[in-house]
Amino acid sequence: MTIAAKSFVIILIAALAMWTPIPARAAACPVTFYPPAGNAKPSSIAPRGPGLVLMGGGTDVDAAFHWMGVNAAGSPAGDAGDVVVLRASGGNDYDTYIHGLAHFNSVRTILLPPCSQAGAIARAASIVSRAQNVFFAGGDQANYVIWKGGPLAAAVQRVYDRGGIVGGTSAGLAILGQYAFDAVAGDRTHDVHTADAVPDPQEPAISFTENFLSFPPLRDVITDTHFHQRDRFGRLAAFLALLRRRGHDVRGIGVDARSALAVDRSGNATLLLQGSGGRALFVRGGTVERLQSGRPLEFRGLDVILLDRNGATFDLRRWCGAGREYSVDVNGDAKQIYSPADPYVAPAGSRSAACSN
């Protein structure tokens, strides 16, 4: 071996001795169990729900988390138990924020990217099983529906079944209905907007997951988020048309950003707003006139009930409430696809949607 070659080997050995490898799995899959904000000792209270928090995304709604705590505790001053925030991306910004909004014993985030292994999922399920509240953060619902049928989804279901509160915002809301636009197919191509779904409602980017979780107030329901801000009425209409074609009598709930529906144990939903301008739309019925591959959707006579006042209520069992009711047509062949032109505002002539005694 030449002197130059010997020198190279010596340098290489020295460099290797100084290098500490990072485990590839740890670097590629950052599972994180954040420490709780609040009391490290778990609460032992029996939650007084069950209940649901359906938050439309964007700026969070303070009053919705306060409602969560009051309903878990059974009173404004009682112990509201522990909150577990589940997310597939992001950090633990929710922990101190939520903890300050009600008498929660603790709030902790568990970050579980889609690459999370079975051991991490099982550990998360064990923590969730002791909680009184679970909240799904935003992100990508495709990263949540992969938990269907597994221990973590089962643990969340048990929280609700024993009286706890389950909620979610944005993607975390999208997975709460019996039917969920799961974004699984879309993640391989593109996100689905009204501008995609109405011209071709059978485009392959639209896919659904059924019964990820099971909540009686949301039976036969699909939810949508950022509703007015991202003009998703046409998208929701396409989802309803597709699911009905498959034999499901599905209704839709669209929730705006800065808006939340707090659903109590009896299925009564209360609209809570962060600031002004938010709303929730409840959509059912109508006649699908055209649903063909490569052809624009034509869906006539969708029955819409609009809630746009803070504190307005809606009975999900009877599908009526303190809002305005009107009809909307969606026609992808028309220059203006909606009639009336703005489906997010009750038109002149709309009627009261109040429940009859």
N, C-alpha and C positions, 0 to 999 in steps of 0.2 A: 504494500500500500504506500502510495506517495505521501510526502509530508503534508501536501495540501489536502489530500483525502482524509488523513488522520485528524487534521485540524477541523475539518467539516464534521466528522463523527463526534469529536469532543464537544463542539458547539451544539450539535443536535441533542446529545445526551443531556447537556446542561439545561437546554431549553425545555426539554420534556420533563425534567425533574422539577422545574419551576411551575409547570402548567397543571392546574387542578381542573379536571373536566366537570362541566355542569351536566347533571342528568338530563338527557334529551327529553324525557317525558315531562319532567318538572318544568323545563323551559317552554315546552310546546303547549302544555295544558295547565294553566295557572288556576287550579282549584284553590279557593280560599274560604276558610271558615273564620270570619272576622269575630273578634271578641264582642260580647254584647255591650251596648250602651245601657247603663242602668245596673240592676242587680244581677250579679253573676249566678246567684242561686235561683233555680227555676221556680216559677210560681206554681202553686198547687190548686188554684181556684178552678171551679167548674164553670165554664163559660155559659152565659145566659142567652145566647142566640138561639139558633144559628142566624147568620146574616151574610150579605154579599155587598161588596163595594165595586161598582162598575165605573171606572174612571177613564175618561176619553183621551188622555194623553196631554203632552205639553206641560204647562205649569200645573203643579199638583194642587189639590183642593184641601186646604187645611181642615175644613169642616167635616170632610169625609173621614179623615183619620180620627178626629174627635168623636164622631159618631161610632166608629169602630170600637173605640175604647169604652164608651158609655154602654154600648150594647153587649160587649163582652162581659163587662162588669155587672150589668144590670142596674147601674145607677151612675150619676156623674162623678161621685166621690169614691166609688169602690175600686178595688184592685182589678185592672183590666187585663192582667196576665202578660204573657210574653208574645212578642211578634217575631216571626221569622220572615225575612224578605228573601225571596228566591230570585236569582237572576243568572243569566248566561253570559253577560258582559257588563263592564262598568265596575264601580267600586261600592263603598259602603256609605255614601252620602245620606241615604235615607235614615240611618240609625239614630243619630242625635236629633234630626228633624222630627221624625215621628214620635220619638220618646218624649219630646216636649209638648205634644199636642193633647195628651190625655194621661191618665194615671196608669200607664203601662209599667209593668215590673221591669221589662227589658225589651230591647229591640236589637236583633242581630241579623246581618246579611250573610248569606251563603252564596258564593259565586261558583257556579257549576257550568263551565263551558261544555259544548257538545262532545268534546273528547274525554269527558270525565269517566273514570273507571267505576266498576261496580262497587268497589269498596267505598269510594267517596259518596256515591249515590246512597248506599246503605247507611252511612254515617249521617248524611243529611236527613234521611227518612227518620232516623232515630230521634234527631233533634226536633223535627217538625211534629212528631207524634206526641211530644210533651207540650207543645205550644197551644195557645188559645186563639191565635190569629196568624194568618198567612197572607202575604202580599206578594204578587208577581210583579216585578218591575217591567219596564218597557224593553224594547230591543227587537228580537226576531222570534215570532211565535214558532217557527220551525225548530228552534232550539229547545222549546218546552214540550211540544207534542211527542218528541222522542221518548219522553218519560211515561207515555201511556202504557198501562198494564204492568208497570213496575212498582217497586216499593215506595218510591217518593210520591207518585200520584196517589197511591193507596193511602199514604200517611196524610196527605192534604185532604183527601175525601173524609177520612176519619175525624179530622179537626172539625169539619162542617157538621158531620153526622152527630157529634157529641155536643153540639151547641156553639162551636166557634165561628169566627168571622173569616171569610176568605174573600180576597179582593185582588184587583190587578189594574194596571194602567197601560194604555196603548196595546202593545203585543200581549201584555198580561191580562188585558180585558178580552182580547180576541179569542182566547182559549177557554172562556168560562161558559159559553153557551153549549147546548147539546151538540150543535154543529159549529165548527170553527173553520174559517178560511185559514189554512195552516201555513201558507207561503212555502211549502216544501217544493212543489214543482216550480214555483216562481223563482226560488233561490238559484235554480240552475239556469234561468234565462233572464227574467226581469220581474220587477215588482208589478203588481196589477193595479191599474188605475181605472177610473170611469172611462177615460179616453181609450183604453185597451178593451175593457169588458163589454161596453155597449156596442162597438162596431163588430165584435166577434165574441159573444159570451161563451163559446165553447173552445176558446183558445186553450192550449195545453198548459199554460202557466197557472190556471185556476185549479186548485186541489183542496180537498176538505178532510178533516178528521172529525169523527163522530165519537161522542161519549168519552172524551179525555177525562172529564170529571162529570158528576151527575148532581145537579141542583134542581129540585122541583120547580122553583120559580122560573128557571130558564129552560125547562123542557120544551122541545120543538122551537127553539130560538137560536138564531145566529146573530152575533154582535159585530158592530163595526165601530171604528175609532177615528179621532181627528175628523169628525164627520163633515161638518160644513167647511172647515179650513182647507181640506183636501178634496172637496167636492166628491164625496163617496156615495151619494145617493144612487147614481147610475150603477156603480159597482155592486152595491147591496142588492139592487133590483136584479142584476144578473145572477148573483148568488142565489137569490130566492127562486128565480126561474129555473136554474139548473137543479136545485134540490127538489123542487116540486116535480120536475120532469122525472126524477128518480122515485117518485111516489111519496115524498115527505111533505106534510102540510106544515111548512116552516114559516115563522114570523121573524121579523128583523127589528133590532134595536140599534140605532146609531147614536153615539154620544160624542158631543163636541169636546175639543180641548178646553181645559179650564173648567170642566163640568164633570159631575159624578152622580150616579144613582146609588143611593143607599137603600138596600132591599132588606126588610125585616123578615122575621120568621114566618109571617103570614103572607108574604109575597107582595107587600105594599112598598113601592119604591118612592123615595123622596129625592127630588132634584136639588143638588147642592152646587153652588157656583163659587168660583174664585174670581171676584170682580163681577163684571157685567158682560152680557152678550152671549153667554153659553146656552146650550139647549140639549134636549134629547128627543129623538123621533122614534115612534113606534109604528112599524109598517107591517101590513098584512093584506091578504086578499088580492083582488085584481085578476085579470085574465091575460095569460101569455098568448099573444097573437102570433108571434114568430120567434122561434128559437132554433136556428139552423147554423151549422158550422160555416164560418166565413161570411155570414149575413148579419146585418145589424139587428139588435134586439128590438122587439116591439112588445111592450107590456102596458096594458091599459087598466085604468081604474084601481091603482094601488091605494088602499085606504091608509091615511097617515094621521097620527095624533101627535101634535107638537106640544111639548112642555118647554117653556122658555122663561119661567119665573122661579127665582130662588124659593125653595120650600114647596113647590108644586108637587102633588102626589099622583101616583098611578098604581092602579090595582092590576098586577100582572095575571092574577087568576081570572078576572073578569074582562081584562083588556079595555079598561076605561079609566078616566082620571080627569084631573083639573087642567085640561088643555083644550086646544082647538083641533077640530077634525076636518079633513078635506081629502080630496082625491087628486092623485098625480098620475099622469101618463108619461111613459118613457118610450121614445121613438128614435132609434138611431139613424133613421133615414131623413129625419127633419133637420133643418138648419139649427133650430133651437130644440135640443133633444127632450127638454122637459116642458110639460104643460100642467100647471102654470110655470112660467119661466124660472121662478125661484122656488124650489120645493122646500126650502128651509124656513120660509116665512108663511104664516097662515094667510091665505088670500082673502079678499073681501068676500063675504058670503060663507066663510067657514062657520062651523057649528060647534056648540059646546060638546065636549066629550065626557062630561060628568057622568059618573055611575048612577044608575037609577036605584032606588031603594028596593 
